[in-house]
Amino acid sequence: MGRTVVVLGGGISGLAAGYHLSRAPCAPKVVLVEGSERLGGWIRSVRGPGGAVFELGPRGIRPAGAPGARTLLLVSELGLDSEVLPVRGDHPAAQNRFLYVGGALHALPSGLRGLFRPSPPFSKPLFWAGLRELTTPRGKDPDETVHSFAQRRLGPEVASLAMDSLCRGVFAGNSRELSVRSCFPSLFQAEQSHRSVLLGLLLGAASSGHSPRPDSALIRQARAERWSQWSLRGGLETLPQALNTYLTSRGVSVLRGQPVCGLGLLPGGRWKVSLGDGSLEADHVISAVPASVLSKLLPAQAAPLAHALSAITAVSVVVVNLQYRGAHLPVQGFGHLVPSSEDPGVLGIVYDSVAFPEQDGSPPGLRVTVMLGGSWLQTLEARGGLLSRELFQQQAQQAAATQLGLKEPPSHCLVHLHKNCIPQYTLGHWQKLEAATQFLASQRLPLTLAGASYEGVAVNDCIESGRRAAARVLGSEPNS
């Protein structure tokens, strides 16, 4: 009888793992178990008035690098090419990003010329930060916070404005706590390899052309048109929905509404996966649930692994989708970020209608998404106060009015609190991963880890983690 692989979690990582397992020449029997009634995890798209699309989670995927290309290949394999909405390199949403500092929007410099020009909110041209970076010696620590790294190499302004905002935009986190080694591995490796981040990135980009990349008509188009990101016409949730359809067609058992209660080891090294109303047996388990969730499911024999995983925490984010009739933005671009010194609660605002006007509905209305989180939300959660929809809507509308001049009440508003949705790779995160990897190897546990808790929180990272987990189970990639 063939092997059985159980995949825990029906978010994009688990779906990707199931997809790559089911395509193997000698595919094992695959069972995907999801605790909730829907698949896709944090990727969720809803229709509003007039057919407008509102993303409650991620809203655009970057095509850059090998993982970005592999996601585009996946899109083609699922027959979704005609649904792709690209943001080409010459589009305002590709070229313009802003910081909201000192009560005003400031365009971030783009291109070489921008580095030599005065660029508020920075007190002098960023060329000087680059010069400092080229002459700064290599760091000696095995890890460093993002803030410390940026301050040491690029100066206090870049650290407290740009990198602070970037950490809030990507991780909804604090740059003084997050690890540069784990959050921005390309920056860390560039310094380690070439002593300079700028030199390392330039030389790394030159050498990356020699490594084999996936290829397809869509990948070539994205490269030729210099896409900065892309979405799907009906919203990004189209991708997990298509994966589900594909898995079902390949004979994968997809169980929804089945929370896993525990994992036990049976004689012979197989797993017993306990569900609310029964159990499954598996030769191998791929866990694509959050690390802290898995830590509570593991048996006593795996206590050291549970300890390492329980230390990987996550933060909550409030996503507020707003639509305005007859309104106009003061600037055209992807959106803006807000440093913590400016507003502890507003992480940034995405200008959805600029990047993807095709999703504005009919009649079209201006769509923006306000992201709330940071220390403001953490304090609210810690106090156990009332986290009301009205409070979040009020904060978001106030931010849109103050920062973008959208003073009229919105015609449509959606508010969603995503609890513990973004894992935090804090200082020393790499040691937690090393401890987990070493335990799995030494005990020869038939368990592979995937998902956003480990090596990247973006959609591409999650899909790539699912692909690599499947490859390890199938024996085509070394376990790590």
C-alpha positions in Angstrom: 0.0 0.0 0.0 1.2 3.5 -0.8 2.3 6.2 1.6 -0.2 8.6 3.2 0.7 12.2 3.7 -1.5 14.5 5.9 -1.2 18.2 5.3 -2.3 20.3 8.3 -3.8 23.7 7.3 -5.7 24.8 4.2 -4.1 28.2 3.8 -2.0 28.9 0.7 1.1 27.1 2.1 -0.8 23.9 2.7 -2.6 24.1 -0.6 0.7 24.5 -2.4 2.2 21.5 -0.6 -0.9 19.4 -1.6 -0.6 20.6 -5.2 3.1 19.6 -5.5 2.5 16.3 -3.8 -0.4 15.4 -6.0 1.6 16.1 -9.2 4.4 13.7 -8.4 4.9 10.7 -10.8 4.2 8.3 -7.9 2.0 10.5 -5.8 1.3 9.5 -2.2 -2.3 9.5 -0.9 -2.8 13.1 0.3 -5.3 14.3 2.9 -5.5 18.0 3.6 -7.1 19.0 6.9 -8.4 22.5 7.5 -10.0 23.5 10.9 -12.3 26.2 9.5 -15.0 25.9 6.8 -13.0 27.8 4.1 -9.7 27.5 2.4 -7.1 30.1 1.6 -6.1 31.3 5.1 -5.5 35.0 5.2 -6.2 35.3 1.5 -9.8 36.4 1.2 -11.6 38.5 -1.4 -15.2 39.7 -1.1 -17.5 41.4 -3.5 -19.0 44.8 -2.6 -21.6 47.0 -4.2 -21.5 47.1 -8.0 -19.1 44.1 -8.1 -16.1 45.9 -6.5 -13.5 43.6 -5.1 -12.2 44.1 -1.6 -9.1 42.2 -0.4 -9.3 41.3 3.4 -5.7 40.1 3.3 -2.9 40.2 0.8 -3.8 42.2 -2.3 -0.9 41.9 -4.8 1.9 39.5 -5.5 5.4 40.4 -6.6 6.8 38.5 -9.6 10.5 39.1 -8.6 13.0 36.4 -8.1 12.7 32.6 -8.5 9.8 32.2 -6.0 7.9 35.0 -7.8 8.5 33.3 -11.2 7.4 29.9 -9.7 4.1 31.5 -8.5 3.4 32.8 -12.0 4.2 29.3 -13.4 1.6 27.9 -10.9 -1.0 30.5 -12.1 -0.4 29.3 -15.7 -0.6 25.6 -14.7 -4.0 26.3 -13.1 -5.2 28.0 -16.3 -5.6 31.5 -14.7 -3.4 33.5 -17.2 -6.5 35.4 -18.6 -7.4 36.5 -15.0 -4.1 38.2 -14.2 -4.1 41.9 -13.7 -0.5 43.2 -13.9 1.0 46.5 -12.6 3.6 47.3 -15.3 6.9 49.0 -14.5 5.8 52.4 -16.0 2.6 52.5 -14.0 2.3 55.1 -11.1 1.6 52.2 -8.6 4.9 50.7 -9.6 6.9 53.9 -9.5 5.5 55.9 -6.6 5.5 55.0 -2.9 5.1 57.6 -0.2 5.9 58.1 3.5 3.5 60.1 5.7 5.7 62.2 8.0 5.2 65.5 9.7 1.6 65.6 8.6 2.5 65.4 4.9 3.0 62.8 2.1 6.6 62.6 0.8 7.5 60.6 -2.3 10.3 58.1 -1.8 13.2 58.7 -4.2 13.2 56.5 -7.3 16.0 55.9 -9.8 19.6 57.0 -9.6 18.8 60.7 -10.0 16.5 60.7 -7.0 19.5 59.7 -4.7 21.2 63.0 -5.4 18.2 65.3 -4.9 17.0 66.6 -1.6 14.2 64.2 -0.5 12.1 65.2 2.5 11.5 63.9 5.1 15.2 63.1 5.0 17.4 66.1 5.8 19.9 65.5 3.0 20.0 63.5 -0.3 20.1 59.7 0.3 23.4 59.6 -1.7 25.1 60.4 1.6 23.5 57.4 3.4 24.7 55.3 0.5 28.2 56.7 0.8 28.1 55.9 4.6 27.0 52.4 3.8 29.9 51.7 1.4 32.5 52.8 4.0 30.9 51.1 7.1 32.7 47.9 8.3 31.0 44.5 8.4 29.0 43.7 11.5 30.4 41.0 13.8 27.2 39.7 15.5 25.3 36.6 14.2 22.1 38.6 14.2 21.0 42.2 14.8 17.7 44.1 15.0 16.6 45.8 11.7 16.8 49.2 13.5 20.4 48.6 14.7 21.5 47.3 11.3 20.0 50.2 9.4 21.3 52.8 11.9 24.8 51.4 11.8 24.9 51.2 8.0 22.6 53.9 6.7 22.2 56.4 9.6 19.5 57.3 12.1 17.1 58.9 9.7 16.9 56.0 7.3 16.5 53.6 10.3 13.8 55.6 12.2 11.8 56.7 9.1 12.3 54.3 6.2 13.1 51.0 7.9 10.7 51.5 10.8 7.9 52.1 8.2 9.0 49.1 6.1 8.8 46.8 9.1 5.4 48.1 9.9 4.2 47.7 6.3 5.6 44.1 5.7 5.5 42.6 9.2 3.2 45.0 11.2 6.2 44.8 13.6 8.7 46.8 15.5 12.1 47.4 13.7 13.8 47.5 17.2 12.6 43.9 17.8 12.7 42.2 14.4 15.7 40.3 13.1 17.5 41.6 10.0 18.9 38.1 9.4 15.5 36.6 9.2 13.3 39.5 8.0 15.6 40.8 5.3 18.0 37.9 4.6 19.3 39.5 1.3 20.5 42.6 3.2 22.1 40.5 5.9 23.8 38.1 3.4 25.0 41.0 1.3 26.9 42.5 4.2 28.3 39.1 5.2 29.5 38.3 1.7 30.6 41.7 0.4 31.0 43.8 3.5 28.5 46.3 1.9 24.8 45.9 1.4 24.8 48.0 -1.7 27.7 46.2 -3.3 26.3 42.8 -2.2 22.9 43.5 -3.8 24.5 44.8 -7.0 26.8 41.8 -7.3 24.1 39.4 -6.2 21.7 40.7 -8.9 24.5 40.3 -11.5 25.3 36.7 -10.5 21.6 35.6 -10.0 21.2 35.6 -13.8 23.3 32.5 -14.0 21.0 30.3 -11.9 18.2 28.4 -13.7 14.8 30.0 -13.5 11.4 28.7 -14.3 10.1 29.8 -17.7 6.7 30.4 -19.2 5.0 32.9 -21.5 3.6 34.7 -18.4 7.0 34.9 -16.7 8.6 36.3 -19.9 5.8 38.9 -20.2 6.2 39.9 -16.5 10.0 40.4 -17.1 9.6 42.3 -20.4 7.0 44.6 -18.9 8.8 44.9 -15.6 5.7 44.1 -13.5 6.0 45.3 -9.9 3.1 43.2 -8.8 -0.1 41.5 -10.1 -3.5 40.4 -8.9 -6.4 38.3 -10.2 -9.6 39.8 -11.7 -11.9 38.3 -9.1 -9.4 38.9 -6.3 -6.5 36.8 -5.0 -8.8 34.3 -3.4 -9.2 32.9 -7.0 -5.8 31.3 -6.5 -6.6 29.1 -3.4 -10.0 28.3 -5.0 -8.4 27.1 -8.2 -5.9 25.0 -6.1 -8.8 23.4 -4.2 -10.5 22.5 -7.5 -7.2 21.0 -8.8 -6.6 19.0 -5.6 -10.1 17.5 -5.7 -9.6 16.6 -9.4 -6.4 14.7 -8.4 -8.1 12.7 -5.7 -6.8 14.6 -2.7 -9.2 14.4 0.3 -9.9 18.0 1.4 -11.4 18.0 4.9 -12.9 21.3 6.1 -14.3 22.2 9.5 -12.0 19.6 11.0 -9.7 21.1 13.7 -6.8 18.9 14.6 -6.8 18.1 18.4 -3.4 16.4 18.6 -0.6 14.4 17.0 0.5 11.1 18.4 3.3 8.7 17.4 2.3 5.1 16.7 4.6 2.1 16.8 6.6 1.9 13.6 6.9 5.7 13.4 3.6 6.6 11.8 1.4 9.5 13.0 -2.0 9.4 14.5 -3.8 12.7 13.7 -6.7 13.2 16.1 -9.7 15.2 14.8 -12.8 16.2 16.7 -14.8 13.2 15.6 -12.2 10.6 14.6 -8.6 10.2 13.6 -6.3 9.7 10.6 -3.1 7.7 10.2 -0.2 9.1 8.2 3.3 8.1 7.2 4.3 11.8 7.1 2.8 15.1 8.2 3.4 18.5 6.6 2.4 21.2 9.1 1.3 24.4 7.4 -0.5 25.7 10.6 1.2 28.5 12.6 4.2 27.4 14.7 2.4 28.2 18.0 -0.6 26.1 17.0 1.6 23.1 16.1 3.5 23.4 19.4 0.2 22.6 21.2 -0.5 19.6 19.1 2.8 17.7 19.4 3.2 14.7 21.6 5.3 14.7 24.8 8.2 13.0 22.9 8.6 16.2 20.9 8.7 18.6 23.8 11.9 20.3 22.7 10.4 21.0 19.3 7.2 22.3 20.9 9.3 24.6 23.0 11.2 26.1 20.0 8.0 26.6 18.0 6.0 28.1 20.9 8.5 31.0 21.0 7.5 32.1 17.4 4.8 34.7 18.1 2.5 36.6 15.8 0.8 40.0 15.8 -2.7 41.1 14.9 -3.7 43.5 12.2 -7.0 45.3 11.5 -7.8 45.7 7.8 -10.3 48.4 7.0 -11.5 48.6 3.4 -13.1 51.9 2.4 -14.8 53.0 -0.8 -15.7 56.6 -1.7 -18.0 57.8 -4.4 -16.7 60.8 -6.6 -13.5 61.1 -4.5 -9.9 61.6 -5.8 -6.5 61.0 -4.2 -4.0 63.8 -3.8 -1.3 61.6 -5.3 -1.0 58.5 -7.6 1.0 55.6 -6.4 0.9 52.2 -4.6 0.2 53.7 -1.2 2.0 55.2 1.8 3.5 53.9 5.0 3.5 55.6 8.4 6.4 55.5 10.8 5.6 54.7 14.4 6.8 58.1 15.5 4.0 59.7 13.4 1.1 57.4 14.4 1.4 54.3 16.7 -1.7 52.8 15.3 -1.9 53.4 11.5 0.6 51.2 9.6 -0.2 52.6 6.2 -2.8 53.1 3.5 -2.9 51.1 0.2 -4.4 53.0 -2.8 -6.2 49.9 -4.3 -7.9 51.8 -7.1 -4.6 53.0 -8.5 -3.0 49.6 -8.9 -6.2 47.7 -9.9 -8.9 50.0 -11.2 -10.5 47.0 -12.9 -11.8 45.9 -9.4 -13.5 49.3 -8.7 -17.0 48.0 -9.6 -19.7 49.8 -11.5 -20.2 52.7 -11.1 -16.5 52.9 -10.0 -15.7 54.1 -6.6 -12.3 54.9 -5.1 -11.0 52.0 -3.0 -8.4 52.4 -0.3 -7.3 50.0 2.5 -6.2 51.3 5.9 -4.0 48.9 7.9 -4.1 49.3 11.7 -1.8 47.6 14.2 1.5 48.3 15.9 1.9 49.2 19.6 -1.6 50.9 19.6 -3.4 47.6 18.8 -1.1 45.5 21.1 -1.8 47.8 24.0 -5.6 47.5 23.3 -5.3 43.7 23.2 -3.2 43.5 26.3 -5.7 45.6 28.3 -8.5 43.3 27.3 -10.5 46.3 26.2 -13.4 46.2 23.8 -12.0 45.8 20.2 -15.1 47.2 18.5 -15.7 47.5 14.8 -16.9 51.1 15.4 -13.5 52.1 17.0 -11.5 50.6 14.1 -13.8 52.2 11.5 -13.5 55.6 13.2 -9.6 55.3 13.3 -9.5 54.3 9.7 -11.8 57.0 8.4 -9.9 59.6 10.5 -6.6 58.4 8.9 -8.0 58.6 5.4 -9.4 62.1 6.1 -6.2 63.5 7.7 -3.6 61.8 5.5 -5.4 61.7 2.1 -8.1 64.4 2.4 -11.0 61.9 2.1 -13.3 63.8 4.4 -16.7 62.6 3.1 -18.0 59.5 4.7 -17.3 56.3 2.7 -20.1 54.7 0.7 -18.9 51.2 1.8 -16.8 50.0 4.7 -15.5 46.6 5.8 -13.6 46.0 9.1 -11.8 42.8 9.9 -9.5 42.1 12.9 -7.1 39.3 11.9 -5.8 38.0 15.2 -2.2 36.7 15.3 -1.9 36.9 11.5 1.7 37.9 10.9 4.5 35.9 12.5 7.3 38.0 14.1 10.8 37.0 13.3 12.4 38.6 16.3 16.1 38.7 17.2 17.5 35.2 17.3 14.7 33.7 15.1 17.3 31.7 13.2 18.2 29.9 16.4 14.6 28.7 16.9 14.6 27.4 13.3 17.9 25.7 13.9 16.7 24.0 17.1 13.6 22.8 15.3 15.5 21.5 12.3 18.1 19.7 14.5 15.4 18.0 16.6 13.5 16.8 13.5 16.7 15.4 12.0 18.1 13.7 15.2 14.7 12.1 16.0 14.0 11.3 12.4 10.4 12.5 12.8 8.4 12.2 9.7 7.3 15.9 10.0 8.0 18.8 7.7 7.3 22.4 8.5 5.8 24.9 6.1 4.0 28.3 6.2 4.6 31.9 7.2 6.1 31.1 10.7 9.5 30.2 9.4 11.2 31.8 6.3 9.0 34.5 4.9 5.5 36.0 5.3 4.7 37.0 1.7 2.4 34.9 -0.5 5.4 33.9 -2.7 7.3 32.7 0.4 4.3 30.7 1.6 3.8 29.0 -1.7 7.6 28.3 -2.0 7.6 26.8 1.6 4.7 24.4 0.5 6.6 23.4 -2.6 9.8 22.8 -0.7 8.0 20.8 2.0 6.4 18.6 -0.7 9.9 18.1 -2.4 11.4 17.0 0.9 8.6 14.5 1.5 9.1 13.1 -2.0 12.8 12.9 -1.5 13.8 15.4 -4.2 15.1 18.0 -1.8 17.2 17.5 1.4 15.3 17.9 4.7 16.0 21.2 6.4 
